[in-house]
Amino acid sequence: MGYSIETSKTKSGKFVASVKTGAYGRGYAVYTSDAKDTVQEAYKDAVDWRAERAAANVKIKTARLEATMTCQCCAGKYLANTGKMAHHGYQRPGNGWQTASCIGARELPFEVSRDRLGELIVNLEAQAVRMIEFRNEIATEATPIHRTFEDRSKPKAIVYPYKCPTVSFDITRDNYADIALKHQLYDDFDGFLAKELRTLNYQIKSIQDYIIECKARYAGWSQTHEWNKKAKEWKII
């Protein structure tokens, strides 16, 4: 946080300086000097306080950084001041959404173990196989394409998100024309299918790339820290 300094003259003719949380004329005062004979003395008092606060903030940030470790699974930096990773979410590769919990949460950090990462790699490889099988079923039209649309023939909800009710379809070549007309899909079925396959291919490529990244981390792993239970802190080994 940046602190600005404003000086003012008191009714007694002396000077004070206030350290504020915002730019000049904004924020609130977190420190006000004692009344000084000169404006320079008041200003210096505030500058000294600001320097002390900045040094204290650096120590706090440094201590917090030292308490953070690397998650085995998502490679994010999080607190691990109990000997295990703090709870955190997990960003899924390829589609952008985030789960409520990473499987590396509440586990040993990467600086200590790679076991959870190994489990993740196995799970990701199995998921990639399932995704490829599903893509192939879509490509051969053995499995329909599932889509959900707003049913605009129904009134919108009167509460957030103020949308019409939804209706879902399993879309095939046979029923595509009727669904496309009703829900304003402008491609023919082959174009619709091609878009779906491009999306699936992108998702498959993303997870395959992520598997490569995880395997590289797994192969390059070496333990660098251990937990000192008595001192309740990490020790470099």
C-alpha positions as CSV (number, residue, x, y, z in Angstrom):
1,M,0.0,0.0,0.0
2,G,1.3,3.5,-0.9
3,Y,1.1,6.2,1.7
4,S,0.9,9.9,1.0
5,I,1.9,12.6,3.5
6,E,0.0,15.8,4.1
7,T,1.2,18.6,6.4
8,S,-1.0,21.2,8.2
9,K,-0.6,24.0,10.6
10,T,-2.3,23.8,14.0
11,K,-4.2,26.6,15.8
12,S,-1.2,27.0,18.1
13,G,1.0,27.8,15.1
14,K,2.9,24.5,15.1
15,F,2.9,21.8,12.4
16,V,1.7,18.2,12.1
17,A,2.1,15.7,9.3
18,S,-0.4,13.0,8.5
19,V,0.3,9.7,6.7
20,K,-2.7,8.8,4.6
21,T,-3.7,5.6,2.8
22,G,-4.5,7.3,-0.5
23,A,-3.3,10.0,-2.8
24,Y,-3.4,13.6,-1.6
25,G,-6.8,14.6,-0.4
26,R,-8.0,11.0,-0.3
27,G,-7.9,8.0,2.0
28,Y,-7.7,8.2,5.8
29,A,-4.9,9.0,8.2
30,V,-3.1,6.1,9.7
31,Y,-0.5,8.2,11.6
32,T,-0.3,11.8,12.6
33,S,3.0,13.3,14.0
34,D,3.2,15.2,17.2
35,A,3.1,19.0,16.8
36,K,6.5,20.3,15.7
37,D,8.0,23.8,15.5
38,T,8.7,23.6,11.7
39,V,6.9,21.9,8.8
40,Q,10.2,20.1,8.0
41,E,10.3,18.5,11.4
42,A,6.7,17.3,11.1
43,Y,7.3,16.0,7.6
44,K,10.4,14.1,8.6
45,D,8.6,12.5,11.5
46,A,5.9,11.2,9.1
47,V,8.5,10.0,6.6
48,D,10.3,8.1,9.3
49,W,7.1,6.4,10.4
50,R,6.2,5.6,6.8
51,A,9.7,4.0,6.3
52,E,9.2,1.9,9.5
53,R,5.8,0.8,8.4
54,A,7.2,-0.2,4.9
55,A,9.9,-2.2,6.5
56,A,7.4,-4.0,8.7
57,N,5.2,-4.8,5.7
58,V,8.2,-6.3,3.9
59,K,8.9,-8.5,6.9
60,I,5.2,-9.7,6.9
61,K,5.2,-10.4,3.2
62,T,8.6,-12.2,3.4
63,A,7.3,-14.3,6.3
64,R,4.2,-15.2,4.4
65,L,6.2,-16.0,1.2
66,E,8.4,-18.3,3.2
67,A,5.4,-20.1,4.6
68,T,4.1,-20.8,1.0
69,M,4.9,-23.9,-0.8
70,T,4.1,-25.4,-4.2
71,C,1.1,-27.6,-4.8
72,Q,2.0,-30.9,-6.4
73,C,-1.0,-30.9,-8.7
74,C,-1.7,-27.3,-9.8
75,A,1.8,-25.9,-9.2
76,G,0.3,-22.9,-7.4
77,K,1.9,-21.2,-4.4
78,Y,-0.2,-21.4,-1.2
79,L,0.3,-21.4,2.5
80,A,1.5,-24.6,4.0
81,N,2.2,-23.5,7.6
82,T,0.7,-26.6,9.1
83,G,2.9,-29.0,7.2
84,K,0.4,-29.5,4.3
85,M,-1.0,-27.4,1.6
86,A,-3.8,-25.0,2.5
87,H,-7.2,-25.5,0.8
88,H,-7.4,-24.0,-2.7
89,G,-9.2,-24.5,-6.0
90,Y,-7.9,-26.1,-9.2
91,Q,-7.9,-24.6,-12.7
92,R,-8.9,-27.2,-15.2
93,P,-6.8,-27.2,-18.3
94,G,-8.4,-26.4,-21.6
95,N,-11.8,-25.2,-20.5
96,G,-11.0,-22.4,-18.0
97,W,-13.4,-23.3,-15.2
98,Q,-12.1,-23.9,-11.7
99,T,-13.1,-26.6,-9.3
100,A,-13.9,-25.9,-5.7
101,S,-11.0,-28.0,-4.4
102,C,-7.7,-29.0,-5.9
103,I,-6.7,-32.6,-5.2
104,G,-3.3,-31.3,-4.1
105,A,-5.0,-29.4,-1.2
106,R,-4.3,-30.8,2.3
107,E,-1.5,-32.8,0.8
108,L,2.3,-32.5,1.2
109,P,3.8,-29.8,-1.0
110,F,5.8,-30.5,-4.1
111,E,9.0,-29.6,-2.3
112,V,8.5,-32.7,-0.1
113,S,6.6,-35.2,-2.3
114,R,5.4,-36.0,-5.8
115,D,3.1,-38.9,-4.9
116,R,-0.1,-36.9,-5.4
117,L,1.2,-35.6,-8.7
118,G,1.7,-39.2,-9.8
119,E,-1.9,-40.0,-9.0
120,L,-3.0,-36.9,-10.9
121,I,-1.1,-38.0,-14.0
122,V,-2.7,-41.5,-13.9
123,N,-6.2,-39.8,-13.6
124,L,-5.4,-37.3,-16.4
125,E,-4.3,-40.1,-18.8
126,A,-7.5,-42.1,-18.1
127,Q,-9.5,-39.0,-18.7
128,A,-7.7,-38.3,-22.0
129,V,-8.5,-41.8,-23.1
130,R,-12.2,-41.3,-22.3
131,M,-12.2,-38.0,-24.1
132,I,-10.7,-39.5,-27.2
133,E,-13.3,-42.3,-27.2
134,F,-16.1,-39.8,-26.8
135,R,-14.7,-37.7,-29.6
136,N,-14.6,-40.7,-31.9
137,E,-18.2,-41.7,-31.0
138,I,-19.3,-38.1,-31.9
139,A,-17.3,-38.2,-35.1
140,T,-18.9,-41.5,-36.3
141,E,-22.3,-40.3,-35.1
142,A,-22.6,-43.2,-32.7
143,T,-23.3,-40.7,-29.9
144,P,-25.6,-37.7,-30.3
145,I,-24.4,-34.2,-29.5
146,H,-26.1,-32.9,-26.3
147,R,-27.1,-29.3,-26.2
148,T,-29.2,-27.1,-23.9
149,F,-31.0,-24.0,-25.2
150,E,-33.2,-21.3,-23.7
151,D,-36.8,-22.0,-24.5
152,R,-37.8,-18.6,-25.8
153,S,-41.4,-19.7,-26.2
154,K,-41.6,-19.5,-22.4
155,P,-41.5,-16.3,-20.3
156,K,-38.3,-15.2,-18.6
157,A,-37.8,-15.8,-14.9
158,I,-38.6,-12.8,-12.7
159,V,-35.5,-13.4,-10.6
160,Y,-31.8,-13.4,-11.5
161,P,-30.5,-14.5,-14.1
162,Y,-33.8,-13.5,-15.7
163,K,-33.6,-16.1,-18.4
164,C,-36.2,-18.4,-20.1
165,P,-36.4,-22.0,-18.9
166,T,-34.0,-24.3,-20.7
167,V,-34.7,-27.3,-22.8
168,S,-32.1,-30.0,-23.7
169,F,-31.8,-32.1,-26.8
170,D,-29.7,-35.0,-28.0
171,I,-29.0,-33.8,-31.5
172,T,-28.5,-36.2,-34.4
173,R,-28.5,-35.8,-38.2
174,D,-32.1,-36.9,-38.3
175,N,-33.5,-34.3,-35.9
176,Y,-31.1,-31.5,-36.5
177,A,-33.2,-29.6,-39.1
178,D,-36.1,-29.1,-36.7
179,I,-33.9,-28.1,-33.8
180,A,-31.8,-25.7,-35.9
181,L,-35.0,-24.0,-37.2
182,K,-36.5,-23.6,-33.8
183,H,-33.3,-22.4,-32.0
184,Q,-31.6,-20.4,-34.8
185,L,-28.7,-22.7,-35.6
186,Y,-27.3,-21.4,-38.9
187,D,-25.0,-24.3,-39.9
188,D,-26.0,-27.5,-41.6
189,F,-25.5,-30.6,-39.6
190,D,-22.0,-31.3,-41.0
191,G,-20.9,-27.8,-40.0
192,F,-22.4,-28.2,-36.6
193,L,-20.6,-31.5,-36.2
194,A,-17.3,-30.0,-37.3
195,K,-17.5,-27.2,-34.7
196,E,-18.2,-29.8,-32.0
197,L,-15.2,-31.9,-33.1
198,R,-12.9,-28.8,-33.1
199,T,-14.0,-28.1,-29.5
200,L,-13.4,-31.6,-28.4
201,N,-10.0,-31.7,-30.2
202,Y,-9.0,-28.5,-28.4
203,Q,-9.9,-30.0,-25.1
204,I,-8.1,-33.2,-25.8
205,K,-4.9,-31.3,-26.9
206,S,-5.1,-29.2,-23.8
207,I,-5.2,-32.1,-21.4
208,Q,-2.5,-34.0,-23.4
209,D,-0.2,-30.9,-23.2
210,Y,-0.9,-30.7,-19.4
211,I,0.0,-34.3,-19.0
212,I,3.3,-33.7,-20.7
213,E,3.9,-30.7,-18.3
214,C,3.0,-32.8,-15.2
215,K,5.3,-35.6,-16.3
216,A,8.1,-33.2,-16.7
217,R,7.6,-31.9,-13.2
218,Y,7.3,-35.4,-11.9
219,A,10.6,-36.5,-13.6
220,G,12.5,-33.4,-12.5
221,W,11.4,-33.7,-8.9
222,S,13.8,-33.8,-5.9
223,Q,13.0,-33.1,-2.2
224,T,14.2,-29.8,-1.1
225,H,12.3,-29.3,2.3
226,E,11.2,-31.1,5.3
227,W,8.7,-30.2,8.1
228,N,10.1,-29.4,11.5
229,K,7.3,-30.6,13.8
230,K,8.7,-29.1,16.9
231,A,9.4,-25.6,15.4
232,K,6.4,-25.9,13.1
233,E,8.3,-24.6,10.1
234,W,9.9,-25.7,6.9
235,K,13.5,-26.5,6.8
236,I,15.6,-26.6,3.6
237,I,17.6,-29.9,3.3
